[in-house]
Amino acid sequence: MATITEIQFLSETFWLKGVLHLPPVVKPPFVIGSHGLLSDKDSPKQIALAQRCNQLHMAYFRFDHRGCGESQAPFDEVTSLEARQADLKAAAKMLASRSDLGTPMGLFGSSMGGSVCLSVARNLAARAVVTWAAPIRSADLIPQQGWATGGPTSPFEKHPFDIAPAIDGLRNLLIFHGDADQIVPIAHAQQILARAGDPQKLVVFSQSDHRMSRPADQQAFVQVAAEWFHGFLK
């Protein structure tokens, strides 16, 4: 059986909390999950993906970015693409130092987490990347109710981003997007695909929203994403 271990690690001056799902094999490859802007490490799709990765003899690490979940900090003050890049790099460094994990690493990112993964994948030498509804730039996000009064977009207003240059030629990339996404237009997925190198793949879920709310979509995502990682993390 897989073992589940809570881990605390330091990113710059912030203590972050995460959970490592470790399968009963010697030095397995591992996947790191980066959650969306207002989400946390306990996202159902991340937990399901962790379990499926374990079944395929891969470890999975999900963690709370600074200001989210159990990684306590003032959200509005600490949230930016650059801050989350630092968090992901710190997680990768911590995991690379463990004697019970192998070297091959993959990255999964949901929404803003996908932007984070895409923007640091080359720097971290990730062997495969999977994203869900990742925005390529913050300026194109569709405003939602409450955003104009300091809601979820406030970090983007303070710290806009455009990760397009980091995607150029990125390989082993699997992109998921729902064609009914009301926050990140599907054009972002198409632009990511156009910039990435081969092998690459875009999977579009019909009538699926930004949160991947339908159970059938989540189940399909978990199966396809885990197999993608399994094919490259060897």
C-alpha positions as CSV (number, residue, x, y, z in Angstrom):
1,M,0.0,0.0,0.0
2,A,1.0,3.6,-0.6
3,T,2.1,5.6,2.4
4,I,0.8,9.2,2.9
5,T,3.1,11.6,4.7
6,E,2.6,15.2,5.7
7,I,5.6,17.4,5.0
8,Q,6.5,21.0,6.0
9,F,9.1,22.8,3.9
10,L,10.5,26.3,3.5
11,S,9.9,28.6,0.5
12,E,11.8,31.8,0.9
13,T,10.5,33.0,4.4
14,F,7.3,30.9,4.3
15,W,6.6,27.5,5.7
16,L,4.4,25.5,3.4
17,K,2.6,22.3,4.0
18,G,2.2,19.4,1.7
19,V,1.3,15.7,1.4
20,L,3.5,13.0,-0.2
21,H,1.8,9.9,-1.7
22,L,4.6,7.3,-1.9
23,P,4.0,3.9,-3.6
24,P,5.7,0.8,-2.3
25,V,8.5,0.7,-4.8
26,V,12.2,1.7,-4.7
27,K,12.9,5.3,-5.8
28,P,9.8,6.0,-7.8
29,P,9.6,9.0,-10.2
30,F,7.4,11.8,-8.8
31,V,4.8,14.3,-9.9
32,I,4.3,17.7,-8.1
33,G,0.9,19.3,-8.2
34,S,0.3,23.1,-8.2
35,H,-3.2,24.2,-7.4
36,G,-5.3,27.1,-8.7
37,L,-5.5,30.7,-7.5
38,L,-8.1,30.1,-4.7
39,S,-7.8,26.3,-4.3
40,D,-5.5,24.2,-2.1
41,K,-3.8,20.9,-2.0
42,D,-7.0,19.0,-1.1
43,S,-8.5,19.5,-4.6
44,P,-10.4,16.3,-5.4
45,K,-8.8,16.0,-8.8
46,Q,-5.3,16.2,-7.3
47,I,-6.1,13.5,-4.7
48,A,-7.5,11.2,-7.4
49,L,-4.5,11.9,-9.6
50,A,-2.2,11.1,-6.7
51,Q,-3.9,7.7,-6.1
52,R,-3.8,6.8,-9.8
53,C,-0.1,7.8,-10.0
54,N,0.6,5.5,-7.0
55,Q,-1.1,2.6,-8.8
56,L,1.3,3.2,-11.7
57,H,4.3,3.3,-9.3
58,M,4.8,7.0,-9.3
59,A,4.9,9.2,-6.2
60,Y,2.8,12.4,-6.0
61,F,3.3,15.5,-3.9
62,R,0.5,18.1,-3.5
63,F,1.0,21.2,-1.4
64,D,-0.5,24.5,-0.4
65,H,1.1,27.6,-1.9
66,R,1.8,30.4,0.5
67,G,-1.4,32.1,1.7
68,C,-3.6,29.0,0.9
69,G,-4.9,26.1,2.8
70,E,-2.5,25.2,5.7
71,S,0.3,27.4,4.4
72,Q,-0.8,30.4,6.3
73,A,0.1,33.9,5.1
74,P,-1.9,37.0,4.1
75,F,-3.2,35.9,0.7
76,D,-3.4,39.4,-0.9
77,E,0.1,40.3,0.1
78,V,1.9,37.1,-0.9
79,T,0.2,36.0,-4.1
80,S,1.8,36.5,-7.4
81,L,3.1,34.2,-10.3
82,E,6.7,34.8,-9.1
83,A,5.8,33.8,-5.5
84,R,4.2,30.6,-6.7
85,Q,7.1,29.9,-8.9
86,A,9.4,30.1,-5.9
87,D,7.1,27.8,-4.0
88,L,7.1,25.1,-6.7
89,K,10.9,25.4,-7.1
90,A,11.3,25.0,-3.3
91,A,9.0,21.9,-3.4
92,A,11.1,20.4,-6.2
93,K,14.4,21.0,-4.4
94,M,13.0,19.4,-1.2
95,L,11.8,16.3,-3.0
96,A,15.0,16.0,-5.0
97,S,16.9,15.7,-1.7
98,R,14.9,12.7,-0.5
99,S,16.6,9.3,-0.6
100,D,13.3,7.5,-1.2
101,L,12.5,9.2,-4.5
102,G,14.0,8.8,-8.0
103,T,15.1,11.6,-10.3
104,P,12.4,11.8,-13.0
105,M,9.9,14.6,-12.2
106,G,6.6,15.6,-13.7
107,L,4.5,18.7,-13.1
108,F,0.7,19.1,-12.9
109,G,-1.0,22.5,-12.6
110,S,-4.6,23.5,-12.5
111,S,-5.6,27.0,-13.7
112,M,-3.0,29.4,-12.3
113,G,-1.1,26.4,-11.1
114,G,-0.8,25.4,-14.8
115,S,0.8,28.7,-15.6
116,V,3.2,28.2,-12.8
117,C,4.2,24.8,-14.0
118,L,4.6,25.9,-17.6
119,S,6.7,28.9,-16.6
120,V,9.3,26.8,-14.6
121,A,9.2,23.4,-16.3
122,R,12.4,24.0,-18.3
123,N,14.2,25.4,-15.3
124,L,13.3,22.4,-13.3
125,A,14.1,19.9,-16.1
126,A,10.6,18.4,-15.8
127,R,10.2,15.4,-18.1
128,A,6.4,15.9,-18.6
129,V,3.8,18.6,-17.8
130,V,0.1,18.3,-17.6
131,T,-2.2,21.4,-17.2
132,W,-5.9,22.0,-16.7
133,A,-7.4,25.3,-17.8
134,A,-4.1,27.2,-17.6
135,P,-4.0,30.9,-18.6
136,I,-1.1,32.0,-20.8
137,R,-1.6,35.6,-19.6
138,S,-3.6,37.3,-16.9
139,A,-4.9,40.1,-19.0
140,D,-7.3,37.8,-20.9
141,L,-9.1,36.4,-17.9
142,I,-12.9,36.8,-18.0
143,P,-14.1,39.0,-15.1
144,Q,-16.4,37.3,-12.7
145,Q,-18.9,38.7,-10.2
146,G,-17.0,40.4,-7.3
147,W,-13.7,40.7,-9.0
148,A,-13.9,44.4,-9.5
149,T,-14.1,44.9,-5.7
150,G,-10.9,43.2,-4.7
151,G,-12.0,39.6,-5.5
152,P,-9.9,36.8,-7.0
153,T,-8.3,38.9,-9.7
154,S,-6.7,41.4,-7.3
155,P,-3.3,39.6,-7.3
156,F,-3.3,39.7,-11.2
157,E,-4.1,43.4,-11.1
158,K,-1.1,44.0,-8.9
159,H,1.1,41.4,-10.6
160,P,0.1,40.7,-14.2
161,F,1.8,37.9,-16.0
162,D,2.4,36.6,-19.5
163,I,4.2,33.2,-19.7
164,A,4.2,32.9,-23.5
165,P,8.0,33.0,-24.0
166,A,8.5,30.2,-21.4
167,I,6.3,27.8,-23.4
168,D,8.2,28.0,-26.7
169,G,9.4,24.6,-27.7
170,L,8.3,23.0,-24.4
171,R,7.9,19.2,-24.9
172,N,6.0,16.3,-23.5
173,L,3.0,18.7,-22.7
174,L,-0.6,17.5,-22.2
175,I,-3.2,20.3,-22.1
176,F,-6.7,19.9,-20.8
177,H,-9.4,22.5,-21.2
178,G,-13.2,22.8,-21.1
179,D,-14.9,24.5,-23.9
180,A,-17.5,26.0,-21.5
181,D,-14.8,27.6,-19.3
182,Q,-16.1,31.0,-18.2
183,I,-12.8,32.2,-16.7
184,V,-10.0,31.2,-18.9
185,P,-11.0,31.2,-22.6
186,I,-10.1,28.0,-24.5
187,A,-8.0,30.1,-26.9
188,H,-5.3,30.0,-24.2
189,A,-5.1,26.2,-24.6
190,Q,-4.8,26.6,-28.3
191,Q,-2.1,29.2,-28.0
192,I,-0.1,27.0,-25.6
193,L,-0.4,24.1,-28.1
194,A,0.8,26.3,-30.9
195,R,3.9,27.4,-29.0
196,A,4.9,24.0,-27.5
197,G,7.1,21.5,-29.2
198,D,6.4,17.8,-29.9
199,P,5.2,15.6,-28.4
200,Q,2.2,17.5,-27.3
201,K,-1.6,17.0,-27.0
202,L,-4.7,19.0,-26.4
203,V,-7.8,17.3,-24.8
204,V,-11.0,19.4,-24.9
205,F,-13.9,18.4,-22.7
206,S,-17.2,19.3,-24.2
207,Q,-19.4,21.6,-22.0
208,S,-16.9,21.3,-19.2
209,D,-16.4,24.3,-16.9
210,H,-13.4,25.9,-15.3
211,R,-13.6,23.7,-12.2
212,M,-14.0,20.4,-14.0
213,S,-17.2,20.0,-12.1
214,R,-18.6,16.8,-13.7
215,P,-17.4,13.5,-12.2
216,A,-17.1,11.9,-15.6
217,D,-14.7,14.6,-16.7
218,Q,-12.6,14.2,-13.6
219,Q,-12.4,10.4,-14.1
220,A,-11.3,10.8,-17.7
221,F,-8.8,13.4,-16.8
222,V,-7.2,11.3,-14.1
223,Q,-6.8,8.3,-16.4
224,V,-5.3,10.2,-19.3
225,A,-3.1,12.4,-17.2
226,A,-1.6,9.5,-15.2
227,E,-0.9,7.5,-18.3
228,W,0.9,10.6,-19.9
229,F,3.1,10.9,-16.8
230,H,3.8,7.2,-16.8
231,G,4.9,7.3,-20.4
232,F,7.6,9.9,-19.8
233,L,8.8,9.4,-16.2
234,K,11.0,6.4,-16.8
